[in-house]
Amino acid sequence: NLERLEKWLRSSRSPAFLTNSSEFLIRDAQHETEYLTPIRFGGKNFGALVVAFGRAQDCTKNECRLIDAAAQQGAFAAHISTMYLKARESAATLAQEVDRRTAEGEMQERFTEAIIDSLPLSLYAIDRNYRIVAWNKNRELGELGLPRGEVLGRNIFEVLTKQSRGLLEREFSRVFATGEIHRIEQETVTKSGETHHWLISKIPMRADESKEVSHVITVGENITIRVKAHRAVARAEKLAAIGRLAAGVVHEINNPLATIAACAESLEKRIKEGAFSNSPDAGDLREYLGLIRDEAFRCKTITNGLLDFSRLRAGQRVPVDITEVIKAAARLVAHQQRGDNIQIDVEAPPDLPRVSGDIGQLQQAVLALATNAIDAMPEGGQLTLRAIESRSRVLVEVKDSGIGIPPEDMTKIFDPFFTTKDVGQGTGLGLAVCYGILSDHGGRLDVRSTVGVGTTFTITLPVATESVPPAVAGG
């Protein structure tokens, strides 16, 4: 029966009367006729409505019209049900797709945020209303750091209150107007007195395909190491050039200085022996000749320092016990009566690795730094010589509690002839010589200072790799 029904549905779209009991679809021998009408909607058969009549005359036109109408209602209901099921299925599929895409979006957002937070940069972004829309982890760190949750959505000028609003507004307006990247270099000083150098880039961003800049991204890169490296290279080149110049002219200067000093001494001797005794100016002559002699010898001291500076070359490189070097320097400054009212401390672990170098030059460098530290504490204070190991390097700190170095002098202290001491109290070559010695040893010399608090010079030297007997420090 089911096969006959399916065959009929495939071959016919019109109602049918069945009077032969062998063709009946309803298994009931008590009826004489069956009326079949398709349940059809939108050109699609959903099934058939079969009605059995006990007597053939009961299957009237009105009955057939009612059956056809019922079939049409059934077809419409079936269509609605099918559409509802499809709608539910589509809604479920759409919900799954929305959930999937939402999860992907959230994952992508977290991934992008993680990338931004992982950058070794300070980054934030603002919209055209100067509202903060992005603020990475590095903006949360440091003395001026603020948590992201406290700044998102706020006006940038309410957050960066320590910066000039007028200057910031001009920088942002320039990028919004021109669509070009704007870069500047800035310096900041921490509470501990450390100077950091920053490269600040303001970058235009277009959130859609329009040409108008919608946001400005500000990126701050800490370029302190790069700046220090460039300055160290420039300083080394400058010192090398001065050394070459000194080597070329010192001898030419020393010869006439020696002649001047010798002539002055000879004339002084003649005056003492009675020459010019009849002259009323003999006393003045003696005084002037003494001045000439003293100044000639002072110039000789300076030129000798230049000559030493130009000849800086490391001698025999051997493993050096840096602890003994700093102990010897401490003893020397104490024995020279320069340590009145000054407490001198030496701190170094017993297992400190040795460094490779010329022990005489290393002791000269440490002693010069210790002497400068003593000079910086005319009223007394604390001098600490400390040695530690750090990452296959040995660090030597010479720290004082003296007057400190003004910020404007920090970039000049390693220049030859630069000195803050009174005239005649120094040649200004000490730190330049120290810098040259340590550079020649593959190390470096750094300085931190706060006016009124003190200064710390840090020597960094590579650990020795040779296994030969150590040199012994003098003093």
C-alpha positions in Angstrom: 0.0 0.0 0.0 2.8 2.4 0.9 4.5 1.7 -2.4 1.3 2.4 -4.3 0.9 5.6 -2.4 4.4 6.8 -3.2 3.9 5.8 -6.9 0.7 7.8 -7.0 2.3 10.9 -5.4 5.1 10.8 -8.0 2.7 10.5 -10.9 -0.3 12.5 -10.0 -1.1 16.0 -8.7 -4.9 15.6 -8.8 -7.3 13.9 -6.4 -8.4 10.3 -7.2 -11.3 7.9 -6.4 -10.5 4.3 -5.6 -13.5 1.9 -5.9 -11.5 -1.4 -6.4 -10.9 -2.9 -3.0 -7.6 -4.4 -4.2 -6.3 -0.8 -4.6 -7.6 0.5 -1.3 -4.9 2.1 0.9 -6.9 1.7 4.1 -7.1 -1.9 5.3 -10.8 -2.0 6.1 -13.1 -4.2 4.1 -16.2 -2.4 5.3 -16.0 0.6 3.0 -16.8 0.9 -0.7 -14.7 3.8 -1.9 -11.6 5.9 -1.0 -10.9 9.5 -1.9 -7.2 10.6 -2.3 -6.1 14.2 -2.4 -2.4 15.3 -2.3 -1.1 17.4 0.6 0.8 19.8 -1.6 2.3 23.3 -1.1 4.6 25.3 -3.2 4.9 22.6 -5.8 6.1 20.1 -3.2 4.1 17.0 -2.0 4.2 16.4 1.7 1.9 13.3 1.5 -1.7 12.5 0.8 -5.0 12.6 2.7 -7.1 9.4 2.2 -10.7 9.2 3.3 -12.7 6.0 3.2 -16.5 6.1 2.6 -18.8 3.2 3.6 -21.0 3.9 0.7 -20.0 5.3 -2.7 -22.9 7.8 -2.7 -21.6 9.4 0.4 -18.5 10.7 -1.4 -20.2 13.9 -2.7 -18.6 17.0 -4.2 -19.1 18.9 -1.0 -17.3 16.1 0.9 -14.5 16.2 -1.6 -14.1 19.9 -1.4 -13.9 19.7 2.4 -11.3 17.0 2.1 -9.3 19.1 -0.4 -9.5 22.1 1.9 -8.3 20.0 4.8 -5.4 18.7 2.7 -4.5 22.2 1.8 -4.6 23.3 5.4 -2.4 20.3 6.2 0.0 21.1 3.5 0.3 24.7 4.7 0.8 23.5 8.3 3.4 21.0 7.1 5.1 23.8 5.2 5.1 26.1 8.3 6.4 23.2 10.4 9.2 22.5 7.9 10.1 26.2 7.7 10.0 26.4 11.5 12.3 23.4 11.8 14.6 24.9 9.2 14.5 28.3 11.0 15.4 26.6 14.3 18.2 24.7 12.6 19.5 27.9 10.9 19.2 29.8 14.2 21.1 27.1 16.0 23.8 27.1 13.2 23.9 30.9 13.3 24.2 30.9 17.1 27.1 28.4 16.8 28.7 30.5 14.1 28.3 33.7 16.2 29.7 31.9 19.3 32.6 30.6 17.2 33.3 34.0 15.6 32.9 35.7 19.0 35.4 33.3 20.5 37.8 33.8 17.6 37.4 37.6 17.9 38.1 37.4 21.7 41.0 35.1 21.1 42.4 37.4 18.4 41.9 40.4 20.7 43.7 38.6 23.5 46.4 37.5 21.1 46.8 41.1 19.8 46.8 42.4 23.3 49.5 39.9 24.3 51.6 40.9 21.3 51.4 44.6 22.3 52.1 43.8 25.9 55.1 41.7 25.0 56.7 44.4 23.0 59.7 46.1 24.8 57.9 49.4 24.2 55.6 51.8 26.0 52.4 52.1 24.0 49.1 53.9 24.2 46.5 55.1 21.6 43.9 57.9 21.6 41.0 58.7 19.4 40.1 62.1 17.9 38.4 63.1 21.1 41.7 62.4 23.0 40.2 59.4 24.8 42.6 56.6 25.6 41.6 53.4 23.8 44.7 51.3 24.3 47.3 51.1 27.1 49.9 48.4 27.2 51.6 46.6 30.1 54.8 48.7 29.9 52.6 51.8 30.5 51.7 50.3 33.9 55.3 49.9 35.0 57.8 52.4 36.6 57.4 55.4 38.7 54.9 57.0 36.3 53.0 53.8 35.5 49.2 53.6 35.8 46.9 50.5 35.7 45.2 50.0 32.3 41.7 49.8 34.0 42.2 53.2 35.5 43.0 55.0 32.2 41.0 53.4 29.4 38.3 55.8 28.3 39.8 58.8 30.1 41.1 62.0 28.4 44.8 61.7 27.8 45.4 65.2 29.3 43.8 64.1 32.6 46.3 61.2 32.8 49.6 62.7 31.6 49.4 65.6 33.9 53.1 66.0 34.3 53.6 66.7 30.6 52.9 70.0 29.0 49.3 69.9 27.7 50.0 72.5 25.1 53.0 70.6 23.7 51.1 67.3 23.7 48.1 68.8 22.0 50.3 70.3 19.3 52.0 67.0 18.7 48.7 65.1 18.4 47.1 67.7 16.3 50.0 67.6 13.9 49.7 63.9 13.4 45.9 64.1 13.0 46.3 66.8 10.4 49.2 65.6 8.4 48.9 61.8 8.8 52.7 61.6 9.2 54.8 60.0 11.9 56.2 62.4 14.4 59.4 61.5 16.4 61.2 63.2 19.2 63.8 62.2 21.7 63.3 62.8 25.4 65.2 62.4 28.7 63.7 61.4 32.0 65.4 61.2 35.4 64.3 58.7 38.0 64.1 59.3 41.7 67.4 57.5 42.1 69.0 60.0 39.7 69.3 57.7 36.7 68.8 59.3 33.3 66.8 57.4 30.7 66.7 58.3 27.0 63.4 57.7 25.0 62.5 57.8 21.4 58.8 58.9 21.3 57.0 58.1 18.0 53.4 59.3 17.4 52.0 57.2 14.6 48.8 57.9 12.6 46.1 55.1 12.4 43.1 54.8 10.1 40.5 52.5 11.6 38.6 52.2 8.3 39.3 52.7 4.6 38.8 56.5 4.8 41.8 58.7 4.5 41.1 60.5 7.8 43.3 59.7 10.7 41.1 58.2 13.4 43.6 57.4 16.1 47.2 58.3 17.1 49.4 55.6 18.6 52.2 56.8 20.8 55.2 54.4 21.2 58.0 55.1 23.6 61.3 53.1 23.1 63.9 53.1 25.8 67.1 53.9 23.8 69.3 54.5 26.9 71.7 51.6 26.0 71.9 52.8 22.4 72.6 56.4 23.4 75.2 55.3 25.9 76.9 53.1 23.3 76.9 55.9 20.7 78.3 58.3 23.3 80.9 55.7 24.4 82.1 55.2 20.8 82.2 58.9 20.2 84.1 59.5 23.5 86.5 56.7 22.6 87.1 58.2 19.2 87.6 61.6 20.7 90.0 60.4 23.3 91.9 58.5 20.6 92.1 61.6 18.4 93.3 63.7 21.4 95.9 61.0 22.2 97.3 61.0 18.7 97.4 64.8 18.8 99.1 64.8 22.2 101.7 62.3 21.0 102.5 64.6 18.1 102.9 67.9 19.9 104.0 67.1 23.5 107.6 66.7 22.6 107.6 69.9 20.6 106.1 71.7 23.6 108.3 70.1 26.2 111.6 71.2 24.5 110.8 75.0 24.7 109.4 74.5 28.2 112.6 72.9 29.3 114.6 75.8 27.8 112.3 78.4 29.5 112.6 76.6 32.9 116.4 76.2 32.5 116.9 79.9 31.6 114.7 81.0 34.5 116.7 78.8 36.9 120.0 80.1 35.5 118.9 83.7 35.9 117.7 83.0 39.5 121.1 81.5 40.3 122.9 84.5 38.9 120.8 86.8 41.0 121.6 84.8 44.1 125.3 85.1 43.2 125.1 88.9 43.2 124.3 89.7 39.5 122.0 92.7 39.2 122.7 93.5 42.8 122.9 97.2 41.9 119.5 97.1 40.2 116.5 98.3 42.2 114.4 95.7 40.4 116.4 92.7 41.5 113.7 91.6 43.9 111.0 91.8 41.3 113.2 89.9 38.8 113.7 87.1 41.3 109.9 86.9 41.9 109.1 87.0 38.2 111.7 84.3 37.4 110.3 82.1 40.2 106.8 82.5 38.6 108.2 81.6 35.2 110.0 78.6 36.5 106.9 77.3 38.5 104.5 77.9 35.6 107.0 76.1 33.2 107.1 73.1 35.5 103.3 73.2 35.8 103.0 73.1 32.0 105.5 70.2 32.1 103.3 68.3 34.5 100.3 68.8 32.1 102.3 67.7 29.0 103.6 64.7 30.9 100.0 63.8 31.7 99.1 64.2 28.1 102.0 62.0 27.1 100.9 59.3 29.6 97.4 59.6 28.2 98.6 59.2 24.6 100.7 56.1 25.6 97.8 54.2 27.2 98.4 50.6 26.3 97.7 47.5 28.4 100.9 45.8 29.4 101.0 42.1 30.2 97.6 40.7 30.6 97.3 38.3 33.6 94.5 37.2 35.9 94.2 40.0 38.5 92.6 39.7 42.0 90.5 42.8 41.9 89.8 42.6 45.6 93.5 43.1 46.3 93.5 46.1 43.8 90.7 47.9 45.7 92.2 47.1 49.1 95.5 48.5 47.9 93.8 51.7 46.6 92.0 52.0 50.0 95.3 51.8 51.9 97.0 54.3 49.6 94.3 57.0 50.0 94.4 56.4 53.7 98.2 56.7 53.9 98.2 59.9 51.9 96.4 61.6 54.7 93.5 62.3 52.3 91.0 60.4 54.4 90.5 62.6 57.4 86.9 62.3 58.7 86.2 59.9 56.0 85.1 56.3 56.6 86.6 53.9 54.0 85.0 50.5 53.5 86.0 47.7 51.2 83.3 45.1 50.3 84.1 42.0 48.2 83.2 38.3 48.4 86.1 35.9 49.0 85.3 33.8 45.8 85.3 36.7 43.4 86.7 35.6 40.0 89.8 37.2 38.7 89.8 39.7 35.8 92.3 39.8 32.9 94.5 42.9 32.8 97.5 45.0 33.6 97.5 45.2 37.4 99.4 48.5 37.5 97.0 50.3 35.2 93.9 48.8 36.9 95.3 50.0 40.3 95.9 53.4 38.7 92.3 53.6 37.5 90.8 52.6 40.9 93.1 54.8 42.8 92.3 57.8 40.6 88.5 57.2 41.2 89.1 56.8 45.0 91.1 60.0 45.1 88.4 61.9 43.2 85.9 60.5 45.7 87.9 61.8 48.6 88.2 65.2 47.0 84.4 65.3 46.6 83.9 65.1 50.4 85.8 68.1 51.8 83.6 67.9 55.0 84.1 64.1 55.4 81.8 61.3 54.5 81.7 57.6 53.4 83.9 56.0 50.7 82.9 52.5 49.7 84.9 50.3 47.4 82.7 47.3 46.4 83.4 44.4 44.0 80.7 41.9 42.8 80.3 39.3 40.1 77.5 39.8 37.5 77.0 37.7 34.3 80.6 36.8 33.7 81.7 40.3 34.6 83.2 41.8 37.6 81.8 45.1 38.7 83.8 47.5 40.9 81.9 50.4 42.5 83.6 53.5 43.9 80.9 55.2 45.8 81.1 58.5 47.8 78.7 60.6 49.8 80.1 63.8 48.5 78.8 66.9 46.7 77.7 65.0 43.6 78.1 66.0 39.9 75.7 68.5 38.4 73.6 67.1 35.5 75.0 69.5 33.0 78.5 68.2 33.7 77.7 64.5 33.4 78.4 64.3 29.7 81.7 66.2 30.0 83.5 64.5 32.9 85.4 62.1 30.7 86.6 64.8 28.4 90.4 65.6 28.7 91.1 68.8 30.6 87.5 69.1 32.0 87.7 69.6 35.8 85.5 71.2 38.4 88.5 71.6 40.8 90.2 74.9 41.5 93.0 76.1 39.2 96.2 74.2 40.0 94.3 71.4 41.8 94.1 69.1 38.8 94.8 68.7 35.1 91.4 67.3 34.1 93.1 64.2 32.7 92.3 61.7 35.5 88.9 60.4 34.4 89.9 60.5 30.8 92.9 58.3 31.6 90.7 55.9 33.7 88.2 55.7 30.8 91.1 54.9 28.4 92.5 52.2 30.6 89.2 50.5 31.1 88.3 50.7 27.4 91.6 49.2 26.5 90.9 46.3 28.9 87.6 45.5 27.2 85.6 47.1 30.0 83.7 50.3 30.6 83.3 53.0 33.1 79.8 54.3 34.1 78.7 57.0 36.5 75.6 57.8 38.5 75.4 61.0 40.6 72.9 63.0 42.5 73.8 66.5 43.7 74.1 66.7 47.4 73.8 62.9 47.8 76.9 61.4 46.2 78.5 59.8 43.1 79.0 56.1 42.1 81.5 55.2 39.5 81.1 51.6 38.2 83.9 49.7 36.5 82.9 46.7 34.4 85.6 44.2 33.5 85.4 40.7 31.8 86.3 37.7 33.9 89.7 36.2 33.1 89.8 32.9 31.3 93.5 32.0 31.5 94.8 29.8 34.2 98.1 31.5 35.2 99.3 32.7 38.5 97.7 36.0 39.6 99.4 39.3 39.8 99.9 40.9 43.3 98.7 44.4 43.9 101.1 46.9 45.5 100.4 49.5 48.1 
